Amino acid sequence: MAETFEDFIRRLSNEMPHQKEADTLKKTTINSFKNSKYYQIVTIDQLFNNLDELNFDSIALNGLVITQFADNIIQNIENDYEHPFTICTKAFKTILKINPEYFLDHQETVFNVLKHVVSKRKNKFLTIDYTILINDDLIDSICQNETLEDLTLAKYDETPYILSEKHFKKLKESAEEKSLKKVNTIAVEEPLKENFDSLIECNSNRKLIKFYTYDELQSLSELNIYKDLTEEELENLKYLNEKTEIIINSDLPNTIFEVITKIRKFQKANSIIIDIKNNKSKENFNKILFNSNLSSQNIFVRSHLETIPLNAYLHFEKQLYDMLEPAKNLSPFEKYIFAYNKVKKFKEYKESEVDKWEARSLYRILQNEFMVCVGFSEMFGDLLSKVGIENKKFIVGIDTSYDGYFKGIEDLVIDKEINFAPHARNYVHIVDEKYNIDGFYISDPTWDNDLEKDYYNFLAITNEEEKHNYRGLKFNPCGVEELFDVKTLQEFYQKINFLLDRKYAFAPKTINDIIENLIEEISKLDSNKANEFLEKYPYLKDYKGRWSKNTEEYTDLLYDLGTYIVDHTNKPISGQTILKAVREVYIKAYDTNPDQIDEKIIQIMLENAKKQEEIFPKITKIDDLGSYILFDETNKFNPNEQERETEKKR
């Protein structure tokens, strides 16, 4: 039910009937207008004749201000029936206040005053506080004003003014001839809702999609969508510039299809890019994509370092899935070996001197002759995700000073300058009950790359085993990789302190940083376990700046993290176990005759044992002169070691 005029006046009087005021108020103060620097009584004559001296920013109906301090209720009288017009200055704002009861009895007089002052005042800004003061005559007066630039109409009234189409047309005509630039209201009538004329402030400032306004959508080069859109936001895609690229996170499949549907409904030609952040996200999206009938027009996929059309993406993804088809009945570790073999034997290591991405982008290496460590790592990580094995890519520094020199102790050049070059690898989580495996391992198909021989020296090695490799590794000084190279909980705590003492600019500065990085790394290798940590320790979901600074609160969490990591690192897989699984892969996936397989396995074992002698001596610096001693470490593929392993199990 619409508010009556009498109800409106009562609301302005704080709903306190006059006859009860004496009983209700415990204390009353009446401002002395003549002596106050904040209040000034003005007459109608003054309003008509002295506007230059009586400048104000807004016009309001207001007579009583009720304030309560403890037990005292104070009534501030800013004007009364005898003095209906006052100018009040508060908080850098000057207001013309009109007594509401006087207004009720003298509407024609008040409106005549308003028409005059609104049309003649010189200030650039004007606010009309109450909807009841706004009528056609007042709008006409506003349109006559020569200096007004910024107009606000009853935006904060309990019954706010809604800009009508009729009033907008008048104001627009005035704006074209005079100085008016914007009209600020809480809303507009239905016919104006899609009118984004700069004069209509509420439409110009309205957030249509995310935090973007109409003008911003018109000039936007990229619209990044990283969370689901509302129905209203989807509908507002019609305001988007057709040259804007729409980039959508692949973890939002429903939004992807909704956006595509809307864009085509509006007959827009925007390019839509599906942004795939990691292999796990891609596999989840592929399950939906491959079961849909999505038309590929203007749709692209950003994955593995490049953006390609959807048709090409589907073609390459099918090619990758087809590679794995023979492995569908294998155990997890056997699938891992099958994928490793596919990658290490895909092609010879070769760099492109024309375009480096030719040897690094997954979809490019499927088509050309080039492939380097990044390409091997990209392809292996992708295939592992397709068979459900969690993994992450990581970069290490490889000492290239040994390249071409390590042919034996006599050829070792120990005074050559150390030069660490970046090298891409995979860190994997292998879980297979059949082979009693549950751990984190380094994998490097690049270093087992050979099209003739079947090498497994870098199939799944522990951090401790990696230390025996002559091309010493250098981990990222700004990460937490070293915390995955521990044998005991004590070592885990020691390395945390070591990381905190590092002086690198981007190294973890606080225990919060280390914990967050650890949770992020574990989420890539064991998403279920990471979720368990998040459920057990809810504060992990908070922004790190709001974490407690009392590190004692993290004692249990650090213990759980350290225990979990110790239980999953440096758990070597024996050569015997590897060869047993390789045998199964040859029989089940490669259809090798079981009668001939043992001869093949012996050949693989001998070739790997010979290769391991070359690449896994332990190098230890023993003095300041740079002398080295080489220790022969256990060769897991040596036949004698195989026999020892068998004897131990017996």
N, C-alpha and C positions, 0 to 999 in steps of 0.2 A: 504494500500500500504506500502510495506517495506521501511524502512528508508535507503537512499543511504549513501555511505561513506561520500560524500561531505556534505550532510545534517547533518550527525552526527558531523562533525567537526564544522559546523556553530553553532550547538546547544551548543557545548562546548565553543564556543566563544561568547556565550550569544546573538547570532543572530545580532551582530553588525558588518557590513562590515567595513573593514579597511579604505576605502576612506572617510567614514563618521565620523570616530572616532574623528577627530580633531574638527569638528563642534559640535559634541554631548557633548564631555567631557569638563566640566568647570575647572576641576583640575585633574592632573595626578601625581601619585607618583610612582617612580620606586625603588623597594627595593634594597638595596645594599647587594648583596649576600655575599660578602667577609666579611662584618662587622656585619651581622645579626646572632644572635644566633638561629633564627628560620628557616633560609634558608641556604642551602649549595649547591653550584654548584658542580656537580660531572661529571667526564669524563667517557667515555666508559672504558678506561683503569682502572680507579679506581673501576668501577663496576665489572670488571673482576678479579681484583687483591686484592681488599681491602674489601671484603664483610663482614668480621668480624667486621670491624670498621664502616661500613655503613649499619647497621642493620635497617630494616624497617618493618612495619606491613602490609602495603597495597601498591598497585600499581594503579596509576590513570593517565588519560590524562587530563591535566589542564594547561592552560597558563595564562588566565585572570580571575581576580575576580573583579566584578563590585559592588561597594557599594555606596549607596546614603545617605548622611547626610544633612538634610535640603535641601538647593539649590545646594549643592556641590556633584557632582558625581565623585567618586574616583576610578581609575583603578589601582589595585595592580597587577603588573607584577611578577608572581612567576617564570616564565622562558620565554625564547624567542627562536627564531630560532637558534641563535648563541650559546645559552646555554640551550639545550633542556632537560637536566636531572638535576633535583634539588631534594634535600631531605628536606621536610618540616615537622617541628614538631609543632603540635597544639593539645591542650587538651589531653596530654598524649598519643598521637598517632603520629607515624612517617610514612610519606608517600613518596614513590618514585613517583615524578610527571614528566610526559613526555609532552613536548610541542606538541599539536595536529597537527599543520601544519608540523612540522618536521616529525612526525609520518606518515603523509599523503605521504610525498615524500621519506621516508626512512623506509618503512615497514619491509623489510627484515632485515635491521640492527637492528631495534628495537626488532623484534621477536627473533633474535639471542641473544640480550642482555637479554631479558626476560627469554628465555630458560635456559640461564646460571645462572642468579641470582635466579630463582625459584628453580632450582635443587640443588643449593649449599648453599643457605642461611640457618642460624642456628635457626632462631626464630621458636617457636612452633605454631605461629599464622600467617595467611596470608589471606589478602582480595584482590581480583582482582575487581576493582570498575566498570569496563565497559565490557559489553558483547563482544564488538568488539575486545578486547584483548585476548579472549578465543578461542583457536582452538585445533586441535588434538595434535600439537607439544607441546603446553603449558601444556596440560593434561599429556602428556608423561613426561615432565619435573617435574611436581608435583609428579608423581608416583615415580620418582627417588630420591626424597628428603628423607633423612634419619631421620630428626628430626621433620618434620611438623606433627602436631596433629589436628589442627583446621583450616579448609579451608572454606572461604566464597567467592562465585562466583557471582559477579554482582547482588546482591540481591536488591539494591536500585537504579539501573539504570532505566531510563524511559522505556527502552526496556530490562527488566531483562533477565538474562540467565536462561533457562529451562534445568535442568539436563537431559541429554539424556541417554538412556539405554546403548549405546556404551561407553560413558564416565564413567558411573557408574561401568561397568564391569572392566574397567581398574583400577579405583580407588579402587574398592573392592579387586582386586588381590594385589594391592600395600599395602592396609591396613592389609592384612593377613600376609605380610612379614615385613612391616615397622611400623611406629608409628602412621599413620593417623587414627583418631578415628571418625571424623564427617565432613560431607560436607554440608554446609549451603547454600541453594538456595531458591528462592521465590517459586518455583514449580518444578514439574518433568513431564517428558513425560508420556503419557497415560499408556504404559506398566509398569511404575514404581509406579503408584498411589496406588497400593495395596501391595507394597513392603515396609515392616516396618523394614527393616534392620536398626540397630542402626546408621549406617554410614549416612543414608539419614535424615538429621536433620529436614527438613520441614515435613517429614512424621512422624518422631518420636515425634515431638512437636505438630502435628496437633490435634486439639480438635475434637474428633469423635462424642462423645455424651456428651452434657453439657460441662464440663471442663476436661473431661477425655481423655487421649491419648491412643494409642494402648496398650502400655505396662501396663498402669494403668487398662485398661479394662480386660487385661489378668489376672491380680492378684486381681481384685476387688471382695470382698465378697458380697457386697450389692450395687445395683444401685437404688438410690431413685429418682423417677421421680415425680416432683411436679409442672411441667408446661408442656404444649403440646410440643411434639418433632417435629422438621422439617422433611421434606421428607428425607433429607440427613442423619439426625440422626437416623431415623427409619431404613434406609438401612444399617447404620453402626452397627446395632445390630448383624450383622454377625460376628463381631470381638469380641464379648463378650464371656468370659469364661463360659462354660456351668454350672459351679458350682456356678456362681453368681446368687443370688436371686434378682429378679426385683420387686421393691416395687413401686406401682403406686397409687397416690392419687385418691380416688373414685370420686372426682369432675372433673376428666378428662376422661369421658366415651369413647370419640372418640379415645383418645390415648390408653386407655386400650385395645380396640378391635384391633387397628392398631398394637400394640406391639405383641399381641397374634398371629395375622395373620403373622407377619414377623418372629417371633420365629419359628413358625411351618413351614413356607416356607423354612427357613434355616435348618430345621430338627434338631433344638437344644432342649435340655431337661431342659432348665432353669425353675426353679420354679418362678411363677408369683404371687405376693401377692397384692391383692387389699386392700388398707389401708383406712378404713372408720374412719374418725375423730370424727363424731358426728351423732346423729340420723337423723338430717335434711339432711345431706349429704347422709346418707344411703338410706333414702326414695327416694330421687331423683335418686340415682343409681339403686335402685330396680325397678323403673318404666321402666328403659331401659333393665335391666338384665332379668326381667321376660318376656319380649317380644322378647327376642333373642333366638337363638338356639346355644348358646355358649357351646362348649364341655368343660368338666371340667378337662381334663387331665392336671396335673401339675399346676392347678390354685387353689389358696387359698384366703381366706378372713380374714383380721385382723379386728376384731370388738369385742366390749364388753370384753376387757381384754385378749383375746386369738386369736390365729390363727387356722382356721379350713379349711378343704378341701371345695371347692365350692359346691360339692354335699350335704355335711352336712349343709352348710350355707343355701342353698335353702330349704332343708327339715325343718330346724328350723324356717326360716322366714315364710314359708307357714303355719307352726303350729301356729305362732303368729298371722298372718293375719286371720286364721280360727277362732281364739278365738274372734275376733272382728266382725265377720260376722253378729251376731244378732243386732249389734249396728248401722248398716249402715243407718237406717232411723231415728235415734235420733237427737236431737238438740246438739250443741257443749257441753253444760254443762251436758246433759244426757249421752253423749258419755264419758265424763270425769268420771262420776260416774260409768258407766259400766266398764271402764278400771280399775278404783280404786278397784271395787269389785273383778274383776278377780285376781288382784295382792294380795289384803289383804287376800283372801281366797284360794290362790293357794296351800299353804302348811303351816304347823306350822314353827315358827322360830326355826332353829336348826343349830348349828355350826358343821363343820367337824373338827375333831381333827387330821386327817391325812393330808388333803390338804385344806388349807383355801380357795383356788379358787373354790372348789366344791360348796361353799355356796355363792359365789360372782359373778361368771361368768354367764351371761344370758343363754348361750346355755348349760351349765352344769346343772343349776338348772331346766331346762326343762326335765332332764333325771333322776335326783337323788332325795334324800329325804332331802337335805340340803338347807337352805336359811336364810341369815341374812340381816341386813339393806341394805348393798350394793346391794345384789341380789334383794331385794324389789324395791330399787330405780332404778336399771338398767332396770328391767322389766317394771316398771311403766312409766319411761321416754320413753322407746321404744314404748310401746303401745300408749302413748299420741301422739308421733310423727306420728304414723301410722294413727291416726284419725285427724291429722292436728292441734293439740294443741301444741304451742311452750312452751318449758320448758328447765330447766337446772338442773343438779345434783349439790348439794353442800354439804359440810361437816361442821358440827358444833360440838362444844364440849358439851357433856351432863354430868351434874353433877350426877355421879353414887353413891354419898355418901348417897342418899336417898333410894337406892334399898333395898327392904326388910324391910324398917323402916316406910314407910308412910302408916299407917293404921288408923291414927287419930292423933289429936293434942297431946294426952298423950304419943304416941309412937315416936314422932319426936325427933331425937337425934341431937341437934343443934351444939354440939361440935365435931362431927365427921369430920375428915379431908376431905376437898373438893377434889374430884378427877374427873377431866374432861376427859371423854373418847370420841373418835371420833364417829360420827354417821352420816350416809348418809340420805339425804332427797332430795326432789324435790321442786324447785321453779317454779311456773307455771303462765302462762298468760291465763286467762279464759275470753273469749268474747262470750256472748250469749244474743242477743236482746230479746229473748223470756223471759228470767229471769232478764233482765236489769242488766247484769253483764259485767264489763270490768275492770279487775284489776289483780294485782299480788298477789299470795297466796302461803303460805307454805303448802306442802302436805307430809304426812308421813304414808303410808300404813302399815309400820312396827308396829306402835303403835296402829293401829286399827285391827291388825292381830288377827282373831278369826274365827275358822271354823264353829262355831255354831251360834254365834250372829252377827248381822249386824251393825257394828259400823261405825260412820261417824264423830267422834270427831276431827279427824285430816285430814278430807277430804280437806278442803280449809280454813285455818285460816290465819289471818293477823299477822303481826309482833307484833302488840299491844296485840292481843289475846294470842299469844305465851308467852308473858311475865308473864301471869297468871299461866303458867304451873309450877308445883313445882320442876321440874328437870331443873333448870335454864340453859339457853343456853349461849354458848360462841362462838362468831363469829371469823372468821379468821382475826387476827390483821393486816394481810398484804393485805387484799382485801378492797372492797368498799361495802360489803353487808349492813353495817350499814346505808348507804345513801338511802337504800330502806325502811328504817324504820323511816319515817318522816310524820308528819301531816301538816306541814306548810313549806313555802319557807324559812322562817327565820331559822327554825330548820335544813333545808338542808344546808344552808350556815354555820351554827354553826358547824355541823358535818364535813364539809369539813375542816374547820380550825382545828378541833380536830384531824382529820387524818393527817394533815400536821405537827402537833406538836408531833406525835408519834415518839418514838425512836427505834422502831423495825428495824432490819437491812434491811428487805425486804419490809417494808411498803412504800406506795407512798411518794416520796420525793418532788414532785412538783405538781402544778396544772395541768400540762400537763399529768403526770402519772394518776391522778385521772380521768381526762376527758377521756383519752384513755381507762381506765378500765371500766368506765361507759358505753361508747359506745359499748365496747365488750360485756358487760353484757346485755345491751338492745338488741343487735343484736341476742342474744340467745332467748330472750323473745318476741321480736317484731321486726322481721327483716325488715318489711316495714318501721317502724318508724326510725330504725337505718339508713336505706338508705336515708330517708328524711333529717336526720341530716347531712349525708355526702354530700348530694347535696346542702344543704343550707350553709354549712360551709366547703368549699373544702379543706381548710388547714388540716382538720382532716385526709385526706388521705396521708399526708406527713409523713415522718419519724419524730419522736418526737424531735430528735436533731436539726431539722431545724425549729421548731416552734418558733414563736416570744416569747421573754422573757417578753414582755409587757402584763401582765395579764389583763389589762383593755380591750384589744381586745377581751377577752373571756366573757365579761359581758353578752352580748346577748345570747351566747351559754349556759352559766351556768344558766341563767334565764329560757331558754327553757327546758334544761335538768331537772332542779328542778321542774318546773311547771308540766312537763310530769310525773315525778315520784310521786309527791304529788297527782296528779289526779288518780294514779293507785295503790297506797298503802293505807293500813289501811282502806279499804272499805269492812267491814264485810258482809258476806252472812248469812242471818238469818236462823235459824233452820227451820222456816216455808218454806222458799224457797228450802232448801235442801230436806226436806221431800216431797215437791210437785214434785221435779224432780225425787226423788227416786221412787215415785208412778208411774210416767210415764215410768221409766226404767222397773219396775216390770210388767207393763201391756204390753208394746211394745216389750221388749227384752226377758223377762222371760215368756211371755204368761200367766201371772197370771190372774185369773178370776176377772174382775172388781168388782163383787159382794162381793168378799172376800178380796179385797185389803185394804180396810179401816181398817179392823181388824189387818192386817199385819203391816200397817203403825203405828198404835197406839202402837203395840208391839215394833217396832223399836224405836219409840220416847221415850218410857219409859226406854228401855235398855240403850239408849244413854244418857238420863238425869241422870240415876244412875251412869253411868261410868264417866260422866263429873263432878259430885260432887267429885269424887275421884281424878281427875287429874288436875282440873283447879281452885284450890284456889289460891288467890294471896298472896304471902309471902313477907313481908316487914320487913327489919331489922330496929329496932327503937332505939337501944342504943349500946354503946361500949361493953356491956357484952354479946352481941349476942342474945338478946331476940327477938322473932318473934311474930308478930300478923298475923293471917290469916283472910282475908276478903272474904266473900262469894260474888263471882262475878255473874253476870247474867248468868244463865244456858239456853243456846239457845234451848235446847231440853226439858226443863221443860214445862209441859202442861199449867201452869199458864202464863209462858212467851209467849207461843204460842197464848194464848187468848189475851194478851196485844198487841202483834204484830198485830193481826187481828183488834183489836179496833183502834189502831193507824192509820191503813190504811183506816178504815171506816171514 
